[in-house]
């Protein structure tokens, strides 16, 4: 980022902060990052609430999340409500100065509901009947389930909205469609499709190609449900329905909570970072903060990348560009003890700072105390089964003490990235329906790795939502296979290039339309002019194949590119496939588009992204550092630049401080530009300019 642009960003942020401070009251304000854990006193085999709070206070814990899993305790029998058990927890937390987020308990129904109203349990489109004994086993649109959801939420809000310990509410937990296909769920889909197509069955048959195999529909009564469906258009629209249902469900809950909550409280939901099964942008419409539950492999595999990916996505979903982390690894995780990978020394603290570097205003672990029974007996918390202080507890304590001291300089971090990675829910699903290889089809994480490992920070834009299709603030777009897209989205990408932007785009982009039907034109369809090429043929590849020009390798898939205005960048060293380039670059208007018509090696993908980044001078300093040294930056609430330098390895790393003279927030030392610094194993240096 140039100094001029950086100063403009700082000035705008300071002005925004000043205006915000003028408002009286308002939603909960984060003065420092909150640091805590999910807490379930009701799960412990003996009453140890007082002891837990004592340990929490000694650890410096500032927040807990409670209540999202125990509808059966709030309403043990239909119409019988008991709140005293939670009152005691909240009262003691408040007395201890610990803040609380209270969850609506709708993702785990009580046994009486399943016994009396078995129709609330979900049936799936792969012919499975959900049974009682696990969470998230209900039909989200079932009117009986909804009626009881509304009642328990209202009862809880009537009872708890004024409790001084509560700073916010979590609606439900990790919502997804989970293959629901009950009759009412299907009928809702049919009615929605009827509305979307204005009741025109001829248009539906045409756009979805339902004449194939004689599956056309001539009366709406004939519309068939998801079970057994093979049509790709039907499937992609069904996934959109899943995303709509889950977003509507969360907005419906938020509406109820918003009737009761105080103005200084927030509403949030915890998303999972798989991202494809819910419209996060629409689901966030009536909430103040999104949250995310992020789990990853520690020990030798710890690299911070899944944290980075999750933060870079969730930051775009958040209107404020800050978000919460409601669950992450404390020790080993899993629904068995088969794969237990507790953190090495330093890794818990390092990950806490990685979340803050991505824009998090809260980090909570799942959970405080390890369970003694249940499915997640070995999903370990900060405390182990013995409930005593341990190595992880002491590392939490160290991180909490640091946040108490410097947290006001790390909270409300704002980032102005020049690179965006486009994410398409539709493309991710559609490629799974029509796979071209074994394993991951969409390659979004591969693309993200190519950016992350060379320290190019990015925003991840879920572009199926039209509100996320403004690319004007970016210089470079990196595009995983954009297999399903509207003409309008493809035109915006073309215009971005024409107006001077850089694009690196992977194969299969533009191949199908919004209905996931192949466009009846030369590929890549509306992108042909911006790409400067077309293709008719494509092929699977038998393994790794070398390129003539560089010796780098490609694999899996190749498109036989026929260039119009593009210039070739790479050709496979093969008697047949060598007839056509597989990677090309086109100058279009004021910008350039690199089209990658094959699956590149990681090294090759990094080179191609770097080629585009060089033209815009993106991350020129940061790209001098390679993994395991990772650099992240932003502007804090005081308008000052904050820089994080991470060492994701077991060996100390000595590197040059690449930024302007700064003060090390963790030890108070001066970090001089160009001077060497040493980062401890699994450590971090945080500098404020």
KOLZALO-791797 format. One record per residue (C-alpha): residue in three letters; x, y, z. Coordinates in steps of 0.5 Angstrom, whole numbers, plus 500, padded with zeros to 3 digits. Example, Ala and Ser with C-alpha at 12.3 -4.5 7.8 and 13.67 -1.06 7.14 Angstrom:
ALA525491516;SER527498514;
This chain:
UNK500500500;UNK503507498;UNK504512504;UNK499516501;UNK493511500;UNK495509507;UNK495516510;UNK488517507;UNK485510510;UNK488512517;UNK484519516;UNK478516514;UNK478511520;UNK480516525;UNK474520522;UNK469514523;UNK471513530;UNK470520532;UNK463520529;UNK462514533;UNK464516539;UNK459522538;UNK453517539;UNK450516545;UNK449509548;UNK449504542;UNK451497542;UNK456494546;UNK463497545;UNK469493545;UNK474497549;UNK479491549;UNK479484546;UNK475479550;UNK478473552;UNK474467554;UNK471460553;UNK464457553;UNK462455560;UNK457449562;UNK456449569;UNK450444568;UNK455439565;UNK460438571;UNK459432575;UNK459436581;UNK458443583;UNK464447582;UNK461454579;UNK465457585;UNK471454584;UNK471455576;UNK470462577;UNK476463582;UNK480459576;UNK477464571;UNK479470575;UNK486468576;UNK487466569;UNK484473567;UNK478470563;UNK473476561;UNK468473558;UNK464466557;UNK458464553;UNK453460556;UNK446456555;UNK446455547;UNK445447548;UNK440446554;UNK433447552;UNK432441556;UNK434445563;UNK430451561;UNK424447559;UNK424440562;UNK417439561;UNK412442556;UNK410449558;UNK414448565;UNK420453565;UNK426453570;UNK431459570;UNK434459577;UNK440454575;UNK442459570;UNK440465574;UNK445463579;UNK451462574;UNK449469571;UNK449472578;UNK456469580;UNK459471573;UNK457478574;UNK459479581;UNK466476579;UNK466482573;UNK466476567;UNK461478561;UNK456473558;UNK454472552;UNK447468552;UNK445463547;UNK438461544;UNK438453545;UNK434452539;UNK439447536;UNK438441541;UNK431440542;UNK428437549;UNK426429549;UNK419431550;UNK418434544;UNK421429540;UNK417424544;UNK410428543;UNK412431536;UNK416426532;UNK414430526;UNK419435528;UNK425431527;UNK428431520;UNK428427514;UNK434427509;UNK434427501;UNK439421502;UNK433417505;UNK435418512;UNK430419518;UNK433423524;UNK432420531;UNK433423538;UNK440423541;UNK444428537;UNK443435536;UNK441439530;UNK436433528;UNK430438526;UNK426440520;UNK428448521;UNK421450517;UNK416445521;UNK411449524;UNK411446531;UNK418446532;UNK418454530;UNK412455535;UNK416452541;UNK423456539;UNK419462539;UNK416461546;UNK423459549;UNK426465546;UNK421469548;UNK421466555;UNK428467556;UNK428474553;UNK423476558;UNK427473564;UNK434475562;UNK434481557;UNK435486563;UNK441482567;UNK447486567;UNK452480566;UNK449479559;UNK453483553;UNK450479547;UNK446474545;UNK447468540;UNK442466536;UNK442458535;UNK449455533;UNK452453527;UNK446453523;UNK446449516;UNK441445512;UNK443439513;UNK440435508;UNK433436510;UNK427434506;UNK421433510;UNK415434506;UNK414442509;UNK421443507;UNK420441500;UNK413444499;UNK417451501;UNK422450496;UNK417448491;UNK413455492;UNK419459492;UNK421456485;UNK414458483;UNK415465485;UNK422466483;UNK420463476;UNK413467476;UNK409461476;UNK412459468;UNK413452468;UNK415453461;UNK421457463;UNK423453468;UNK423447464;UNK427451459;UNK432454463;UNK433447467;UNK433443461;UNK428438464;UNK426435457;UNK432431458;UNK430424460;UNK423426460;UNK423430467;UNK419436464;UNK414438469;UNK407440466;UNK403442473;UNK406444479;UNK403438483;UNK408434479;UNK414438482;UNK418432485;UNK422433491;UNK430433492;UNK430425493;UNK433422487;UNK434428483;UNK440428478;UNK439435474;UNK444440476;UNK440446475;UNK435443480;UNK441441485;UNK444448485;UNK437451486;UNK436447492;UNK442449495;UNK440456494;UNK434454498;UNK438451504;UNK442457504;UNK435462504;UNK432457509;UNK438458514;UNK439465513;UNK431466514;UNK431462520;UNK437466524;UNK433473522;UNK427470525;UNK430469531;UNK434475531;UNK427479530;UNK425476536;UNK431477540;UNK431485538;UNK424486541;UNK427485548;UNK435486548;UNK437493551;UNK441498546;UNK447496549;UNK447489547;UNK449485541;UNK446479537;UNK450474533;UNK451467530;UNK457463530;UNK458460523;UNK462455521;UNK468456516;UNK466451511;UNK462457508;UNK458453503;UNK452452506;UNK449458509;UNK448465506;UNK452469511;UNK451476509;UNK444475509;UNK444471515;UNK447477518;UNK442482516;UNK439484523;UNK445482527;UNK451487530;UNK456482529;UNK458475526;UNK462470529;UNK466464527;UNK468457530;UNK475455527;UNK478449529;UNK485447526;UNK491442527;UNK496444531;UNK503441533;UNK507441527;UNK502442522;UNK500449525;UNK501454520;UNK495459522;UNK492459515;UNK485456516;UNK485462522;UNK487467516;UNK482464511;UNK476464516;UNK478471518;UNK479474511;UNK472471510;UNK468473516;UNK471480516;UNK467481509;UNK461479512;UNK461484518;UNK458490517;UNK463493522;UNK469489519;UNK470486526;UNK467479528;UNK468474534;UNK471468535;UNK466463539;UNK470457539;UNK477454537;UNK482449540;UNK484449547;UNK487442547;UNK486436543;UNK479436539;UNK475430536;UNK469426537;UNK474420540;UNK481420543;UNK484417536;UNK487424534;UNK489428539;UNK493434538;UNK494439543;UNK498445542;UNK506446543;UNK508451548;UNK506458545;UNK501455540;UNK495457544;UNK497464545;UNK500465538;UNK493463535;UNK490468539;UNK494473536;UNK493471529;UNK485472530;UNK486479533;UNK491480527;UNK485478522;UNK480483526;UNK477479531;UNK474483537;UNK473476542;UNK477470542;UNK473464546;UNK475457547;UNK471451546;UNK471450552;UNK473451559;UNK472444562;UNK473438559;UNK467433559;UNK466427563;UNK461424559;UNK457425552;UNK459425545;UNK465430546;UNK468427552;UNK475428548;UNK474435545;UNK478438551;UNK477445554;UNK482449557;UNK482445564;UNK482437563;UNK478432566;UNK481433573;UNK479440573;UNK486443575;UNK491448573;UNK495446567;UNK500448562;UNK494450557;UNK491454563;UNK498458564;UNK499460557;UNK491462557;UNK493466563;UNK499469560;UNK495471554;UNK490474558;UNK495478562;UNK498481555;UNK491483553;UNK489487559;UNK496491558;UNK495492551;UNK488490548;UNK486497547;UNK491498542;UNK489491538;UNK481492538;UNK477494533;UNK483493527;UNK481495520;UNK484493514;UNK485496507;UNK487490503;UNK488491495;UNK487484493;UNK480480494;UNK479472493;UNK472471490;UNK468466493;UNK462462490;UNK457458494;UNK454456487;UNK460454484;UNK463450490;UNK456446490;UNK456445482;UNK463442482;UNK461437487;UNK455435483;UNK459434477;UNK466433479;UNK472433475;UNK477430480;UNK478426486;UNK478430492;UNK477438493;UNK473441486;UNK473448488;UNK480449490;UNK479455494;UNK483453500;UNK489452495;UNK488459492;UNK488462499;UNK494458500;UNK498461494;UNK496468497;UNK498467504;UNK504463504;UNK507469500;UNK504474505;UNK499477500;UNK493479505;UNK486479502;UNK479479503;UNK474474501;UNK468476498;UNK462471497;UNK460474490;UNK453470490;UNK451476494;UNK450482489;UNK452486495;UNK459483495;UNK460485487;UNK463492488;UNK471491486;UNK472498486;UNK477498492;UNK481492489;UNK487492485;UNK487485484;UNK482479484;UNK484472485;UNK478467482;UNK478460484;UNK474456478;UNK467461478;UNK463455474;UNK456458476;UNK456465475;UNK451471472;UNK452474466;UNK452481470;UNK458478475;UNK462476469;UNK461483466;UNK463486473;UNK470482472;UNK471484465;UNK470491467;UNK474491473;UNK480489468;UNK478494463;UNK479499468;UNK486497470;UNK485491475;UNK489485475;UNK485478475;UNK488471476;UNK483466474;UNK482459474;UNK479454469;UNK472452468;UNK470459470;UNK464462466;UNK462455464;UNK455455466;UNK450460467;UNK446462474;UNK442456473;UNK448451473;UNK446450465;UNK452450460;UNK452456456;UNK451455449;UNK457458446;UNK465458446;UNK468457453;UNK469461457;UNK463465455;UNK462472457;UNK469472459;UNK472470452;UNK474478450;UNK477479457;UNK481473457;UNK483473450;UNK481466448;UNK476461447;UNK476453448;UNK472447445;UNK476441448;UNK478439455;UNK481433458;UNK483430464;UNK491429465;UNK494422468;UNK498425473;UNK503431474;UNK506434467;UNK511438466;UNK511445462;UNK516446456;UNK517453458;UNK519452466;UNK519445468;UNK514447473;UNK508442473;UNK501442472;UNK496436473;UNK489433473;UNK485437468;UNK487442462;UNK483446457;UNK486447450;UNK486454449;UNK485458443;UNK488464443;UNK485471440;UNK488477443;UNK492473449;UNK499471449;UNK501464451;UNK505463458;UNK505456459;UNK504449455;UNK505442457;UNK511438454;UNK507433451;UNK506431444;UNK498432444;UNK497437449;UNK503441447;UNK499443441;UNK495449445;UNK497453451;UNK494451458;UNK496458461;UNK495465458;UNK495472459;UNK491478456;UNK492485456;UNK485488456;UNK483495456;UNK488498462;UNK489491465;UNK491484465;UNK487477466;UNK491471467;UNK487465465;UNK490458468;UNK486453464;UNK489447468;UNK491445475;UNK497448477;UNK503446482;UNK503451488;UNK509454486;UNK507455479;UNK500458482;UNK504463487;UNK509465481;UNK503467477;UNK499471482;UNK506474484;UNK506476476;UNK500480477;UNK502483484;UNK508486481;UNK504490476;UNK501493482;UNK506494487;UNK502489491;UNK505487498;UNK512488495;UNK515488502;UNK511483505;UNK513478499;UNK520478501;UNK518474507;UNK516467506;UNK512462510;UNK514460516;UNK514467517;UNK507471516;UNK506478516;UNK499481518;UNK497489518;UNK492493520;UNK490500523;UNK488500530;UNK482504534;UNK487510535;UNK489511528;UNK496507528;UNK498502524;UNK499495527;UNK504490525;UNK504482527;UNK510478525;UNK509470526;UNK514465526;UNK510458525;UNK516453526;UNK519450532;UNK526454531;UNK527461532;UNK527466526;UNK531472525;UNK528477520;UNK529484518;UNK523489521;UNK520491515;UNK516497517;UNK517504520;UNK520505526;UNK515502531;UNK514500539;UNK514492540;UNK507492544;UNK509485548;UNK516488551;UNK516495550;UNK523495545;UNK524499539;UNK523496533;UNK527500528;UNK526499520;UNK531495517;UNK534492524;UNK534485525;UNK529482530;UNK528475533;UNK522471533;UNK521465538;UNK518458536;UNK511459535;UNK512466537;UNK509473535;UNK512480535;UNK507486535;UNK509493533;UNK505499533;UNK508505529;
